[in-house]
Amino acid sequence: MLRQSHLAFEILAAPCLTRASGFQPRELIGWLATSKLFASYLDLPPARDLTALRPLLTGALLATTGELSLSLPTLLDTLGEHIDGETLSALTHSAPQPEAVARADESARALLREVNKAKSLPEHPIGYDDANAALVHWRLASVVGDKTPA
């Protein structure tokens, strides 16, 4: 799961995981974010609707702020300065026009390419062992916590 997959990062960012045992999966980003991770977002097919756009926006947020969010409203609000106002306004509708989605798709991809070049992130995780140890510790704490008598 800790390999270079954008889906792994999104699973780790899920709100239900961040509440358990006080562990914050977002701490793993510094250890695991690599140029390959951002490339995996860029490999996604062009977005044709909001469901397909959300992963790209998640990657753009991760690239620009080091934060993860799975919430489309949060993503749109946080990335508003990187997406033109007209497109941003169109995306807040329940079924935005395909042209607005395409413009946001290109904005997110341009941002990912720009950050990937500028940050010169490593090709491989620099803290894989630390990240793995943190996950094992969190998992053991949550299992032990579940078995504690009430």
N, C-alpha and C positions, 0 to 999 in steps of 0.2 A: 504494500500500500504506500510505502514511503518512496517509491520510485518516482520518476519524473512524469507524473500524471496530474493534470489539472483536476480530475475528478477526485483524486485522493485529497488534495488540498481543500476542495469544497466539502467533502465528507468531514474532514477535520474541523471545518469552520461551522458545522451545523450547530445551531443553538443548543440542542439537547446535550451535546457533548461538552460544551463549555460550562454547563452548570454542574456537572458531576465532579465531586471531590475537589472542587475549586481549581481544577486544572484548566489552563487556557491554551488550547491547541494553537492559537495564533503565535505563541512563543516559538513554535517550530519553524516559522517562516525564515528567520535569520539563519537557521542551520541548513535548511533544505532548498531555499529558492535558488534556482540556477537559470542559466540562459535556455536550457532545454525545456524548463517548465514553461517559460513564456512562448517558446517556439511551439509547444503543444497547443496553446491557445490559438496561435496563428494558423495551425493546421486544421482548425474547425472549418466546416463548410460555411459559405456566406449565409448570414442570418436572413430569414424571410419573415420572421415574426418575433414577438417579444420573448418567447420561450427559447428560441435559438440565439437571440441576442444576449440574454442574461449571462451565459458563461463568458462571452467576450468582455462584457462590462466588468464581470468579476475579475478577469485577468488584468484589465486596465486599472482597476482600483488597487489590486495587489501590486502591480508594477509601480504605480505612482505614490502610494501611501504605505505599502507594506501591511495593509489591513485586508481582511477578507469579509465579504458580506454576500449572502445569498438572496437578500431582499431587493427586488427590482426598484421599489421607491427609494430605498437608501442608496442604491447604486446610481440612480439618475440624479438624486440630490447631490451626492458627493462628487460626481463627475460632471456636474453642470457646467463648470468652467472650461471643460474640454470639448463640450458638444454645443454647437450653436443653439441659440435660444429658440429658433423656429423648430428645429428638430426636437429639442428637449420638450417643448410644449406639445408637439405632435405625439411623442412617445408616452405621454401621460394619459392618453385616451386608451380605452380598453382594447381597441383594435386599430392601431395606427396604420396609416398608409404604408405600403411596401417601400416607397421612396424614402420615407423618414427612417425606417428600419435600416435600409441600405446605407444612408448617410451616417447613422450612428455606428453601424458595423465598420465602415471605413475609418471613422474617427477613432474607434477603439483599437483597430488594427494599427493605425498610424502611431497611436500613443504607445502601444506595445512594442512596435519596431523601434521607436525613438528611445524609449527607456532601456530596451535590451541593448542597444548600441552604447548608450551613454553610461550605463552602470557597469558594464564589463563584468557581469556576473560569472561565477565559475561554471564550468561545464558539468561538474559533478558536485554533489552535496559536500559541504565542508564539515558538517557536524552530524553525519548519519548516525554514528554510534551514540552521541549525546541525545539525539532526537529519539532513537530507538529506546534508550534507557528511560527517557522521560515518559514515553508511551507505556512501557512495561510497568513502571512505577505507578502511573495513573490507573492502569487497568487493574493492577493488584489492589490498589486502594479502593477502587470501586467494587471489586468482588468481595473483599473483606468487609467493606461497609455494608454490602447487601446481606451478608450472613450474620451481622451483629444482632443479637436478640433485642427485641423492643422493650 
